[in-house]
Amino acid sequence: MQATIFRMNADGSGSALLDDGREVVLTPESQLSSGLRSLRPGQRVSITLGDGEPITATRVWIVGIGEGEAIT
């Protein structure tokens, strides 16, 4: 699923907006699981969503950056 980073806090938490406008909670762990060090508002990312409310991302990554993925 695609999203745009909406806000980021110094501790690595933040939120993203899905393409349908829903806001998703980002935890520091959702970035770390993908090896990301930081994200910035406006950045496009792919995310995996967890179950429950509020909607929370379990993984956040940038397509083309990660194990076995080449940037083309």
PQR file with spaces between the fields and no chain letter, atoms N, CA, C, O and H, PARSE charges and radii, in Angstrom:
ATOM       1  N    MET     1       0.848   -1.161    0.000 -0.4000 1.5000
ATOM       2  CA   MET     1       0.000    0.000    0.000 -0.0000 2.0000
ATOM       3  C    MET     1       0.899    1.232    0.000  0.5500 1.7000
ATOM       4  O    MET     1       1.957    1.229    0.629 -0.5500 1.4000
ATOM       5  N    GLN     2       0.488    2.272   -0.695 -0.4000 1.5000
ATOM       6  CA   GLN     2       1.261    3.503   -0.812 -0.0000 2.0000
ATOM       7  C    GLN     2       0.736    4.572    0.153  0.5500 1.7000
ATOM       8  O    GLN     2      -0.456    4.630    0.456 -0.5500 1.4000
ATOM       9  H    GLN     2      -0.372    2.275   -1.206  0.4000 1.0000
ATOM      10  N    ALA     3       1.653    5.408    0.621 -0.4000 1.5000
ATOM      11  CA   ALA     3       1.281    6.497    1.519 -0.0000 2.0000
ATOM      12  C    ALA     3       2.303    7.618    1.381  0.5500 1.7000
ATOM      13  O    ALA     3       3.363    7.453    0.777 -0.5500 1.4000
ATOM      14  H    ALA     3       2.621    5.361    0.374  0.4000 1.0000
ATOM      15  N    THR     4       1.951    8.766    1.963 -0.4000 1.5000
ATOM      16  CA   THR     4       2.833    9.929    2.002 -0.0000 2.0000
ATOM      17  C    THR     4       3.068   10.281    3.462  0.5500 1.7000
ATOM      18  O    THR     4       2.120   10.380    4.241 -0.5500 1.4000
ATOM      19  H    THR     4       1.090    8.900    2.454  0.4000 1.0000
ATOM      20  N    ILE     5       4.333   10.471    3.836 -0.4000 1.5000
ATOM      21  CA   ILE     5       4.645   10.846    5.212 -0.0000 2.0000
ATOM      22  C    ILE     5       4.012   12.204    5.505  0.5500 1.7000
ATOM      23  O    ILE     5       4.198   13.161    4.753 -0.5500 1.4000
ATOM      24  H    ILE     5       5.104   10.391    3.204  0.4000 1.0000
ATOM      25  N    PHE     6       3.264   12.277    6.598 -0.4000 1.5000
ATOM      26  CA   PHE     6       2.560   13.502    6.971 -0.0000 2.0000
ATOM      27  C    PHE     6       3.340   14.287    8.019  0.5500 1.7000
ATOM      28  O    PHE     6       3.582   15.481    7.848 -0.5500 1.4000
ATOM      29  H    PHE     6       3.113   11.500    7.209  0.4000 1.0000
ATOM      30  N    ARG     7       3.736   13.620    9.105 -0.4000 1.5000
ATOM      31  CA   ARG     7       4.540   14.285   10.135 -0.0000 2.0000
ATOM      32  C    ARG     7       5.461   13.264   10.772  0.5500 1.7000
ATOM      33  O    ARG     7       5.146   12.077   10.853 -0.5500 1.4000
ATOM      34  H    ARG     7       3.540   12.649    9.244  0.4000 1.0000
ATOM      35  N    MET     8       6.612   13.755   11.224 -0.4000 1.5000
ATOM      36  CA   MET     8       7.583   12.904   11.908 -0.0000 2.0000
ATOM      37  C    MET     8       8.058   13.616   13.161  0.5500 1.7000
ATOM      38  O    MET     8       8.237   14.834   13.170 -0.5500 1.4000
ATOM      39  H    MET     8       6.868   14.719   11.158  0.4000 1.0000
ATOM      40  N    ASN     9       8.260   12.840   14.220 -0.4000 1.5000
ATOM      41  CA   ASN     9       8.760   13.358   15.489 -0.0000 2.0000
ATOM      42  C    ASN     9      10.207   12.920   15.676  0.5500 1.7000
ATOM      43  O    ASN     9      10.671   11.991   15.016 -0.5500 1.4000
ATOM      44  H    ASN     9       8.114   11.851   14.213  0.4000 1.0000
ATOM      45  N    ALA    10      10.910   13.586   16.570 -0.4000 1.5000
ATOM      46  CA   ALA    10      12.321   13.290   16.817 -0.0000 2.0000
ATOM      47  C    ALA    10      12.553   11.853   17.263  0.5500 1.7000
ATOM      48  O    ALA    10      13.622   11.297   17.012 -0.5500 1.4000
ATOM      49  H    ALA    10      10.533   14.341   17.106  0.4000 1.0000
ATOM      50  N    ASP    11      11.562   11.238   17.924 -0.4000 1.5000
ATOM      51  CA   ASP    11      11.724    9.866   18.422 -0.0000 2.0000
ATOM      52  C    ASP    11      11.449    8.800   17.357  0.5500 1.7000
ATOM      53  O    ASP    11      11.521    7.606   17.645 -0.5500 1.4000
ATOM      54  H    ASP    11      10.693   11.690   18.128  0.4000 1.0000
ATOM      55  N    GLY    12      11.134    9.227   16.123 -0.4000 1.5000
ATOM      56  CA   GLY    12      10.865    8.275   15.043 -0.0000 2.0000
ATOM      57  C    GLY    12       9.414    7.913   14.873  0.5500 1.7000
ATOM      58  O    GLY    12       9.065    7.174   13.952 -0.5500 1.4000
ATOM      59  H    GLY    12      11.076   10.197   15.888  0.4000 1.0000
ATOM      60  N    SER    13       8.553    8.418   15.746 -0.4000 1.5000
ATOM      61  CA   SER    13       7.111    8.194   15.575 -0.0000 2.0000
ATOM      62  C    SER    13       6.566    9.258   14.628  0.5500 1.7000
ATOM      63  O    SER    13       7.229   10.260   14.360 -0.5500 1.4000
ATOM      64  H    SER    13       8.836    9.018   16.494  0.4000 1.0000
ATOM      65  N    GLY    14       5.375    9.038   14.133 -0.4000 1.5000
ATOM      66  CA   GLY    14       4.775   10.018   13.241 -0.0000 2.0000
ATOM      67  C    GLY    14       3.498    9.492   12.631  0.5500 1.7000
ATOM      68  O    GLY    14       2.828    8.635   13.207 -0.5500 1.4000
ATOM      69  H    GLY    14       4.836    8.224   14.351  0.4000 1.0000
ATOM      70  N    SER    15       3.163   10.008   11.460 -0.4000 1.5000
ATOM      71  CA   SER    15       1.971    9.547   10.769 -0.0000 2.0000
ATOM      72  C    SER    15       2.162    9.699    9.266  0.5500 1.7000
ATOM      73  O    SER    15       3.002   10.462    8.790 -0.5500 1.4000
ATOM      74  H    SER    15       3.707   10.705   10.992  0.4000 1.0000
ATOM      75  N    ALA    16       1.352    8.944    8.547 -0.4000 1.5000
ATOM      76  CA   ALA    16       1.353    8.988    7.088 -0.0000 2.0000
ATOM      77  C    ALA    16      -0.090    9.041    6.618  0.5500 1.7000
ATOM      78  O    ALA    16      -1.001    8.610    7.325 -0.5500 1.4000
ATOM      79  H    ALA    16       0.669    8.324    8.934  0.4000 1.0000
ATOM      80  N    LEU    17      -0.286    9.568    5.434 -0.4000 1.5000
ATOM      81  CA   LEU    17      -1.619    9.604    4.836 -0.0000 2.0000
ATOM      82  C    LEU    17      -1.673    8.599    3.701  0.5500 1.7000
ATOM      83  O    LEU    17      -0.868    8.644    2.771 -0.5500 1.4000
ATOM      84  H    LEU    17       0.454    9.918    4.860  0.4000 1.0000
ATOM      85  N    LEU    18      -2.643    7.685    3.796 -0.4000 1.5000
ATOM      86  CA   LEU    18      -2.876    6.761    2.700 -0.0000 2.0000
ATOM      87  C    LEU    18      -3.429    7.527    1.516  0.5500 1.7000
ATOM      88  O    LEU    18      -3.897    8.655    1.671 -0.5500 1.4000
ATOM      89  H    LEU    18      -3.297    7.649    4.551  0.4000 1.0000
ATOM      90  N    ASP    19      -3.384    6.939    0.352 -0.4000 1.5000
ATOM      91  CA   ASP    19      -3.885    7.626   -0.839 -0.0000 2.0000
ATOM      92  C    ASP    19      -5.380    7.924   -0.753  0.5500 1.7000
ATOM      93  O    ASP    19      -5.870    8.805   -1.458 -0.5500 1.4000
ATOM      94  H    ASP    19      -3.005    6.023    0.226  0.4000 1.0000
ATOM      95  N    ASP    20      -6.119    7.195    0.107 -0.4000 1.5000
ATOM      96  CA   ASP    20      -7.550    7.474    0.275 -0.0000 2.0000
ATOM      97  C    ASP    20      -7.815    8.510    1.368  0.5500 1.7000
ATOM      98  O    ASP    20      -8.969    8.798    1.684 -0.5500 1.4000
ATOM      99  H    ASP    20      -5.720    6.479    0.680  0.4000 1.0000
ATOM     100  N    GLY    21      -6.729    9.081    1.955 -0.4000 1.5000
ATOM     101  CA   GLY    21      -6.872   10.152    2.937 -0.0000 2.0000
ATOM     102  C    GLY    21      -6.852    9.713    4.389  0.5500 1.7000
ATOM     103  O    GLY    21      -6.810   10.562    5.280 -0.5500 1.4000
ATOM     104  H    GLY    21      -5.791    8.847    1.697  0.4000 1.0000
ATOM     105  N    ARG    22      -6.880    8.417    4.656 -0.4000 1.5000
ATOM     106  CA   ARG    22      -6.847    7.954    6.048 -0.0000 2.0000
ATOM     107  C    ARG    22      -5.452    8.157    6.631  0.5500 1.7000
ATOM     108  O    ARG    22      -4.442    7.968    5.953 -0.5500 1.4000
ATOM     109  H    ARG    22      -6.914    7.728    3.932  0.4000 1.0000
ATOM     110  N    GLU    23      -5.423    8.550    7.917 -0.4000 1.5000
ATOM     111  CA   GLU    23      -4.149    8.757    8.596 -0.0000 2.0000
ATOM     112  C    GLU    23      -3.717    7.468    9.291  0.5500 1.7000
ATOM     113  O    GLU    23      -4.526    6.792    9.926 -0.5500 1.4000
ATOM     114  H    GLU    23      -6.244    8.703    8.468  0.4000 1.0000
ATOM     115  N    VAL    24      -2.440    7.138    9.162 -0.4000 1.5000
ATOM     116  CA   VAL    24      -1.866    5.918    9.724 -0.0000 2.0000
ATOM     117  C    VAL    24      -0.799    6.302   10.735  0.5500 1.7000
ATOM     118  O    VAL    24       0.032    7.168   10.463 -0.5500 1.4000
ATOM     119  H    VAL    24      -1.782    7.687    8.646  0.4000 1.0000
ATOM     120  N    VAL    25      -0.814    5.664   11.897 -0.4000 1.5000
ATOM     121  CA   VAL    25       0.188    5.896   12.936 -0.0000 2.0000
ATOM     122  C    VAL    25       1.467    5.158   12.554  0.5500 1.7000
ATOM     123  O    VAL    25       1.426    3.991   12.163 -0.5500 1.4000
ATOM     124  H    VAL    25      -1.489    4.960   12.118  0.4000 1.0000
ATOM     125  N    LEU    26       2.602    5.844   12.670 -0.4000 1.5000
ATOM     126  CA   LEU    26       3.907    5.234   12.452 -0.0000 2.0000
ATOM     127  C    LEU    26       4.628    5.144   13.786  0.5500 1.7000
ATOM     128  O    LEU    26       4.714    6.127   14.522 -0.5500 1.4000
ATOM     129  H    LEU    26       2.635    6.792   12.987  0.4000 1.0000
ATOM     130  N    THR    27       5.140    3.972   14.091 -0.4000 1.5000
ATOM     131  CA   THR    27       5.942    3.787   15.296 -0.0000 2.0000
ATOM     132  C    THR    27       7.409    3.742   14.892  0.5500 1.7000
ATOM     133  O    THR    27       7.716    3.434   13.740 -0.5500 1.4000
ATOM     134  H    THR    27       5.070    3.173   13.493  0.4000 1.0000
ATOM     135  N    PRO    28       8.322    4.040   15.809 -0.5600 1.5000
ATOM     136  CA   PRO    28       9.746    3.928   15.470  0.2800 2.0000
ATOM     137  C    PRO    28      10.100    2.523   14.974  0.5500 1.7000
ATOM     138  O    PRO    28      10.949    2.378   14.095 -0.5500 1.4000
ATOM     139  N    GLU    29       9.469    1.499   15.521 -0.4000 1.5000
ATOM     140  CA   GLU    29       9.743    0.118   15.141 -0.0000 2.0000
ATOM     141  C    GLU    29       9.354   -0.178   13.699  0.5500 1.7000
ATOM     142  O    GLU    29       9.978   -1.022   13.056 -0.5500 1.4000
ATOM     143  H    GLU    29       8.779    1.616   16.235  0.4000 1.0000
ATOM     144  N    SER    30       8.330    0.505   13.178 -0.4000 1.5000
ATOM     145  CA   SER    30       7.901    0.256   11.793 -0.0000 2.0000
ATOM     146  C    SER    30       8.970    0.696   10.798  0.5500 1.7000
ATOM     147  O    SER    30       9.078    0.116    9.717 -0.5500 1.4000
ATOM     148  H    SER    30       7.823    1.191   13.701  0.4000 1.0000
ATOM     149  N    GLN    31       9.746    1.691   11.136 -0.4000 1.5000
ATOM     150  CA   GLN    31      10.865    2.118   10.292 -0.0000 2.0000
ATOM     151  C    GLN    31      12.063    1.202   10.468  0.5500 1.7000
ATOM     152  O    GLN    31      12.689    0.781    9.495 -0.5500 1.4000
ATOM     153  H    GLN    31       9.658    2.163   12.014  0.4000 1.0000
ATOM     154  N    LEU    32      12.372    0.900   11.714 -0.4000 1.5000
ATOM     155  CA   LEU    32      13.555    0.105   12.006 -0.0000 2.0000
ATOM     156  C    LEU    32      13.466   -1.286   11.390  0.5500 1.7000
ATOM     157  O    LEU    32      14.486   -1.859   11.008 -0.5500 1.4000
ATOM     158  H    LEU    32      11.864    1.242   12.504  0.4000 1.0000
ATOM     159  N    SER    33      12.256   -1.835   11.290 -0.4000 1.5000
ATOM     160  CA   SER    33      12.109   -3.172   10.711 -0.0000 2.0000
ATOM     161  C    SER    33      12.514   -3.192    9.243  0.5500 1.7000
ATOM     162  O    SER    33      12.777   -4.260    8.688 -0.5500 1.4000
ATOM     163  H    SER    33      11.427   -1.369   11.601  0.4000 1.0000
ATOM     164  N    SER    34      12.567   -2.028    8.611 -0.4000 1.5000
ATOM     165  CA   SER    34      12.978   -1.927    7.211 -0.0000 2.0000
ATOM     166  C    SER    34      14.368   -1.336    7.054  0.5500 1.7000
ATOM     167  O    SER    34      14.837   -1.146    5.932 -0.5500 1.4000
ATOM     168  H    SER    34      12.353   -1.161    9.061  0.4000 1.0000
ATOM     169  N    GLY    35      15.028   -1.043    8.159 -0.4000 1.5000
ATOM     170  CA   GLY    35      16.373   -0.500    8.096 -0.0000 2.0000
ATOM     171  C    GLY    35      16.438    0.983    7.788  0.5500 1.7000
ATOM     172  O    GLY    35      17.505    1.492    7.447 -0.5500 1.4000
ATOM     173  H    GLY    35      14.647   -1.197    9.071  0.4000 1.0000
ATOM     174  N    LEU    36      15.314    1.693    7.901 -0.4000 1.5000
ATOM     175  CA   LEU    36      15.311    3.134    7.640 -0.0000 2.0000
ATOM     176  C    LEU    36      15.790    3.893    8.866  0.5500 1.7000
ATOM     177  O    LEU    36      15.507    3.505    9.999 -0.5500 1.4000
ATOM     178  H    LEU    36      14.447    1.279    8.177  0.4000 1.0000
ATOM     179  N    ARG    37      16.509    4.963    8.632 -0.4000 1.5000
ATOM     180  CA   ARG    37      16.999    5.794    9.733 -0.0000 2.0000
ATOM     181  C    ARG    37      16.117    7.004    9.957  0.5500 1.7000
ATOM     182  O    ARG    37      15.958    7.448   11.094 -0.5500 1.4000
ATOM     183  H    ARG    37      16.740    5.277    7.711  0.4000 1.0000
ATOM     184  N    SER    38      15.537    7.550    8.892 -0.4000 1.5000
ATOM     185  CA   SER    38      14.670    8.711    9.047 -0.0000 2.0000
ATOM     186  C    SER    38      13.750    8.834    7.829  0.5500 1.7000
ATOM     187  O    SER    38      14.042    8.340    6.740 -0.5500 1.4000
ATOM     188  H    SER    38      15.666    7.189    7.968  0.4000 1.0000
ATOM     189  N    LEU    39      12.653    9.497    8.058 -0.4000 1.5000
ATOM     190  CA   LEU    39      11.695    9.814    7.000 -0.0000 2.0000
ATOM     191  C    LEU    39      11.386   11.296    7.102  0.5500 1.7000
ATOM     192  O    LEU    39      11.563   11.892    8.164 -0.5500 1.4000
ATOM     193  H    LEU    39      12.415    9.899    8.943  0.4000 1.0000
ATOM     194  N    ARG    40      10.927   11.899    6.013 -0.4000 1.5000
ATOM     195  CA   ARG    40      10.612   13.327    6.028 -0.0000 2.0000
ATOM     196  C    ARG    40       9.203   13.546    5.474  0.5500 1.7000
ATOM     197  O    ARG    40       8.752   12.787    4.616 -0.5500 1.4000
ATOM     198  H    ARG    40      10.783   11.414    5.151  0.4000 1.0000
ATOM     199  N    PRO    41       8.512   14.565    5.952 -0.5600 1.5000
ATOM     200  CA   PRO    41       7.184   14.877    5.434  0.2800 2.0000
ATOM     201  C    PRO    41       7.216   15.052    3.918  0.5500 1.7000
ATOM     202  O    PRO    41       8.126   15.672    3.366 -0.5500 1.4000
ATOM     203  N    GLY    42       6.207   14.495    3.261 -0.4000 1.5000
ATOM     204  CA   GLY    42       6.095   14.567    1.809 -0.0000 2.0000
ATOM     205  C    GLY    42       6.699   13.375    1.088  0.5500 1.7000
ATOM     206  O    GLY    42       6.459   13.184   -0.104 -0.5500 1.4000
ATOM     207  H    GLY    42       5.468   13.991    3.709  0.4000 1.0000
ATOM     208  N    GLN    43       7.479   12.574    1.795 -0.4000 1.5000
ATOM     209  CA   GLN    43       8.139   11.417    1.177 -0.0000 2.0000
ATOM     210  C    GLN    43       7.115   10.310    0.913  0.5500 1.7000
ATOM     211  O    GLN    43       6.270   10.012    1.758 -0.5500 1.4000
ATOM     212  H    GLN    43       7.674   12.729    2.764  0.4000 1.0000
ATOM     213  N    ARG    44       7.207    9.708   -0.278 -0.4000 1.5000
ATOM     214  CA   ARG    44       6.326    8.591   -0.645 -0.0000 2.0000
ATOM     215  C    ARG    44       6.944    7.293   -0.146  0.5500 1.7000
ATOM     216  O    ARG    44       8.143    7.063   -0.301 -0.5500 1.4000
ATOM     217  H    ARG    44       7.893    9.950   -0.964  0.4000 1.0000
ATOM     218  N    VAL    45       6.109    6.447    0.456 -0.4000 1.5000
ATOM     219  CA   VAL    45       6.571    5.184    1.012 -0.0000 2.0000
ATOM     220  C    VAL    45       5.555    4.089    0.726  0.5500 1.7000
ATOM     221  O    VAL    45       4.415    4.357    0.347 -0.5500 1.4000
ATOM     222  H    VAL    45       5.135    6.634    0.582  0.4000 1.0000
ATOM     223  N    SER    46       5.987    2.871    0.913 -0.4000 1.5000
ATOM     224  CA   SER    46       5.089    1.721    0.920 -0.0000 2.0000
ATOM     225  C    SER    46       4.950    1.300    2.369  0.5500 1.7000
ATOM     226  O    SER    46       5.899    1.420    3.143 -0.5500 1.4000
ATOM     227  H    SER    46       6.913    2.653    1.220  0.4000 1.0000
ATOM     228  N    ILE    47       3.783    0.808    2.746 -0.4000 1.5000
ATOM     229  CA   ILE    47       3.562    0.410    4.134 -0.0000 2.0000
ATOM     230  C    ILE    47       2.748   -0.874    4.199  0.5500 1.7000
ATOM     231  O    ILE    47       1.997   -1.215    3.286 -0.5500 1.4000
ATOM     232  H    ILE    47       3.011    0.710    2.117  0.4000 1.0000
ATOM     233  N    THR    48       2.928   -1.566    5.308 -0.4000 1.5000
ATOM     234  CA   THR    48       2.086   -2.708    5.656 -0.0000 2.0000
ATOM     235  C    THR    48       1.298   -2.294    6.887  0.5500 1.7000
ATOM     236  O    THR    48       1.866   -1.765    7.842 -0.5500 1.4000
ATOM     237  H    THR    48       3.539   -1.289    6.050  0.4000 1.0000
ATOM     238  N    LEU    49      -0.005   -2.532    6.869 -0.4000 1.5000
ATOM     239  CA   LEU    49      -0.858   -2.120    7.976 -0.0000 2.0000
ATOM     240  C    LEU    49      -1.117   -3.265    8.939  0.5500 1.7000
ATOM     241  O    LEU    49      -1.231   -4.424    8.538 -0.5500 1.4000
ATOM     242  H    LEU    49      -0.466   -2.962    6.093  0.4000 1.0000
ATOM     243  N    GLY    50      -1.207   -2.918   10.221 -0.4000 1.5000
ATOM     244  CA   GLY    50      -1.587   -3.875   11.243 -0.0000 2.0000
ATOM     245  C    GLY    50      -3.097   -3.890   11.393  0.5500 1.7000
ATOM     246  O    GLY    50      -3.801   -3.129   10.729 -0.5500 1.4000
ATOM     247  H    GLY    50      -1.114   -1.977   10.546  0.4000 1.0000
ATOM     248  N    ASP    51      -3.589   -4.745   12.255 -0.4000 1.5000
ATOM     249  CA   ASP    51      -5.025   -4.830   12.531 -0.0000 2.0000
ATOM     250  C    ASP    51      -5.386   -3.885   13.663  0.5500 1.7000
ATOM     251  O    ASP    51      -4.541   -3.539   14.489 -0.5500 1.4000
ATOM     252  H    ASP    51      -3.017   -5.364   12.795  0.4000 1.0000
ATOM     253  N    GLY    52      -6.629   -3.476   13.696 -0.4000 1.5000
ATOM     254  CA   GLY    52      -7.124   -2.698   14.818 -0.0000 2.0000
ATOM     255  C    GLY    52      -7.150   -1.202   14.572  0.5500 1.7000
ATOM     256  O    GLY    52      -6.808   -0.709   13.497 -0.5500 1.4000
ATOM     257  H    GLY    52      -7.315   -3.757   13.025  0.4000 1.0000
ATOM     258  N    GLU    53      -7.571   -0.504   15.614 -0.4000 1.5000
ATOM     259  CA   GLU    53      -7.669    0.945   15.609 -0.0000 2.0000
ATOM     260  C    GLU    53      -6.805    1.497   16.715  0.5500 1.7000
ATOM     261  O    GLU    53      -6.776    0.887   17.784 -0.5500 1.4000
ATOM     262  H    GLU    53      -7.849   -0.905   16.487  0.4000 1.0000
ATOM     263  N    PRO    54      -6.111    2.579   16.554 -0.5600 1.5000
ATOM     264  CA   PRO    54      -5.997    3.318   15.306  0.2800 2.0000
ATOM     265  C    PRO    54      -5.227    2.501   14.267  0.5500 1.7000
ATOM     266  O    PRO    54      -4.525    1.550   14.609 -0.5500 1.4000
ATOM     267  N    ILE    55      -5.366    2.878   13.014 -0.4000 1.5000
ATOM     268  CA   ILE    55      -4.645    2.202   11.940 -0.0000 2.0000
ATOM     269  C    ILE    55      -3.160    2.462   12.159  0.5500 1.7000
ATOM     270  O    ILE    55      -2.729    3.612   12.235 -0.5500 1.4000
ATOM     271  H    ILE    55      -5.936    3.651   12.736  0.4000 1.0000
ATOM     272  N    THR    56      -2.380    1.384   12.260 -0.4000 1.5000
ATOM     273  CA   THR    56      -0.954    1.495   12.550 -0.0000 2.0000
ATOM     274  C    THR    56      -0.150    0.739   11.506  0.5500 1.7000
ATOM     275  O    THR    56      -0.527   -0.360   11.099 -0.5500 1.4000
ATOM     276  H    THR    56      -2.731    0.450   12.199  0.4000 1.0000
ATOM     277  N    ALA    57       0.952    1.325   11.076 -0.4000 1.5000
ATOM     278  CA   ALA    57       1.846    0.658   10.133 -0.0000 2.0000
ATOM     279  C    ALA    57       2.747   -0.303   10.899  0.5500 1.7000
ATOM     280  O    ALA    57       3.290    0.053   11.945 -0.5500 1.4000
ATOM     281  H    ALA    57       1.258    2.218   11.406  0.4000 1.0000
ATOM     282  N    THR    58       2.908   -1.522   10.381 -0.4000 1.5000
ATOM     283  CA   THR    58       3.833   -2.479   10.980 -0.0000 2.0000
ATOM     284  C    THR    58       5.174   -2.467   10.262  0.5500 1.7000
ATOM     285  O    THR    58       6.183   -2.905   10.816 -0.5500 1.4000
ATOM     286  H    THR    58       2.466   -1.811    9.531  0.4000 1.0000
ATOM     287  N    ARG    59       5.186   -1.966    9.029 -0.4000 1.5000
ATOM     288  CA   ARG    59       6.425   -1.860    8.252 -0.0000 2.0000
ATOM     289  C    ARG    59       6.300   -0.675    7.305  0.5500 1.7000
ATOM     290  O    ARG    59       5.254   -0.465    6.692 -0.5500 1.4000
ATOM     291  H    ARG    59       4.367   -1.611    8.579  0.4000 1.0000
ATOM     292  N    VAL    60       7.368    0.090    7.192 -0.4000 1.5000
ATOM     293  CA   VAL    60       7.432    1.221    6.274 -0.0000 2.0000
ATOM     294  C    VAL    60       8.719    1.083    5.481  0.5500 1.7000
ATOM     295  O    VAL    60       9.783    0.880    6.065 -0.5500 1.4000
ATOM     296  H    VAL    60       8.219   -0.081    7.690  0.4000 1.0000
ATOM     297  N    TRP    61       8.641    1.191    4.150 -0.4000 1.5000
ATOM     298  CA   TRP    61       9.858    1.101    3.355 -0.0000 2.0000
ATOM     299  C    TRP    61       9.732    1.947    2.103  0.5500 1.7000
ATOM     300  O    TRP    61       8.640    2.351    1.704 -0.5500 1.4000
ATOM     301  H    TRP    61       7.776    1.357    3.675  0.4000 1.0000
ATOM     302  N    ILE    62      10.870    2.201    1.501 -0.4000 1.5000
ATOM     303  CA   ILE    62      10.929    2.942    0.257 -0.0000 2.0000
ATOM     304  C    ILE    62      11.199    1.925   -0.841  0.5500 1.7000
ATOM     305  O    ILE    62      12.190    1.198   -0.779 -0.5500 1.4000
ATOM     306  H    ILE    62      11.758    1.872    1.825  0.4000 1.0000
ATOM     307  N    VAL    63      10.348    1.868   -1.826 -0.4000 1.5000
ATOM     308  CA   VAL    63      10.515    0.911   -2.905 -0.0000 2.0000
ATOM     309  C    VAL    63      11.864    1.142   -3.572  0.5500 1.7000
ATOM     310  O    VAL    63      12.224    2.272   -3.902 -0.5500 1.4000
ATOM     311  H    VAL    63       9.543    2.459   -1.876  0.4000 1.0000
ATOM     312  N    GLY    64      12.601    0.053   -3.765 -0.4000 1.5000
ATOM     313  CA   GLY    64      13.918    0.145   -4.380 -0.0000 2.0000
ATOM     314  C    GLY    64      15.046    0.228   -3.383  0.5500 1.7000
ATOM     315  O    GLY    64      16.215    0.155   -3.760 -0.5500 1.4000
ATOM     316  H    GLY    64      12.309   -0.864   -3.497  0.4000 1.0000
ATOM     317  N    ILE    65      14.712    0.381   -2.109 -0.4000 1.5000
ATOM     318  CA   ILE    65      15.748    0.426   -1.082 -0.0000 2.0000
ATOM     319  C    ILE    65      15.448   -0.676   -0.080  0.5500 1.7000
ATOM     320  O    ILE    65      14.474   -0.604    0.669 -0.5500 1.4000
ATOM     321  H    ILE    65      13.762    0.441   -1.803  0.4000 1.0000
ATOM     322  N    GLY    66      16.268   -1.664   -0.074 -0.4000 1.5000
ATOM     323  CA   GLY    66      16.083   -2.772    0.836 -0.0000 2.0000
ATOM     324  C    GLY    66      16.801   -3.996    0.310  0.5500 1.7000
ATOM     325  O    GLY    66      17.320   -4.001   -0.807 -0.5500 1.4000
ATOM     326  H    GLY    66      17.059   -1.724   -0.683  0.4000 1.0000
ATOM     327  N    GLU    67      16.824   -5.013    1.115 -0.4000 1.5000
ATOM     328  CA   GLU    67      17.527   -6.227    0.756 -0.0000 2.0000
ATOM     329  C    GLU    67      16.984   -6.804   -0.549  0.5500 1.7000
ATOM     330  O    GLU    67      15.788   -7.071   -0.665 -0.5500 1.4000
ATOM     331  H    GLU    67      16.403   -5.009    2.022  0.4000 1.0000
ATOM     332  N    GLY    68      17.850   -6.991   -1.511 -0.4000 1.5000
ATOM     333  CA   GLY    68      17.466   -7.584   -2.786 -0.0000 2.0000
ATOM     334  C    GLY    68      16.742   -6.648   -3.728  0.5500 1.7000
ATOM     335  O    GLY    68      16.285   -7.089   -4.782 -0.5500 1.4000
ATOM     336  H    GLY    68      18.822   -6.774   -1.417  0.4000 1.0000
ATOM     337  N    GLU    69      16.617   -5.360   -3.390 -0.4000 1.5000
ATOM     338  CA   GLU    69      15.928   -4.402   -4.254 -0.0000 2.0000
ATOM     339  C    GLU    69      16.933   -3.409   -4.803  0.5500 1.7000
ATOM     340  O    GLU    69      17.690   -2.788   -4.057 -0.5500 1.4000
ATOM     341  H    GLU    69      16.988   -5.002   -2.533  0.4000 1.0000
ATOM     342  N    ALA    70      16.928   -3.270   -6.105 -0.4000 1.5000
ATOM     343  CA   ALA    70      17.835   -2.323   -6.751 -0.0000 2.0000
ATOM     344  C    ALA    70      17.080   -1.063   -7.132  0.5500 1.7000
ATOM     345  O    ALA    70      15.924   -1.125   -7.551 -0.5500 1.4000
ATOM     346  H    ALA    70      16.313   -3.774   -6.711  0.4000 1.0000
ATOM     347  N    ILE    71      17.733    0.074   -6.987 -0.4000 1.5000
ATOM     348  CA   ILE    71      17.147    1.323   -7.431 -0.0000 2.0000
ATOM     349  C    ILE    71      17.427    1.444   -8.922  0.5500 1.7000
ATOM     350  O    ILE    71      18.583    1.393   -9.343 -0.5500 1.4000
ATOM     351  H    ILE    71      18.672    0.124   -6.647  0.4000 1.0000
ATOM     352  N    THR    72      16.377    1.603   -9.723 -0.4000 1.5000
ATOM     353  CA   THR    72      16.558    1.686  -11.176 -0.0000 2.0000
ATOM     354  C    THR    72      16.146    3.045  -11.696  0.5500 1.7000
ATOM     355  O    THR    72      16.230    3.298  -12.898 -0.5500 1.4000
ATOM     356  H    THR    72      15.438    1.644   -9.380  0.4000 1.0000
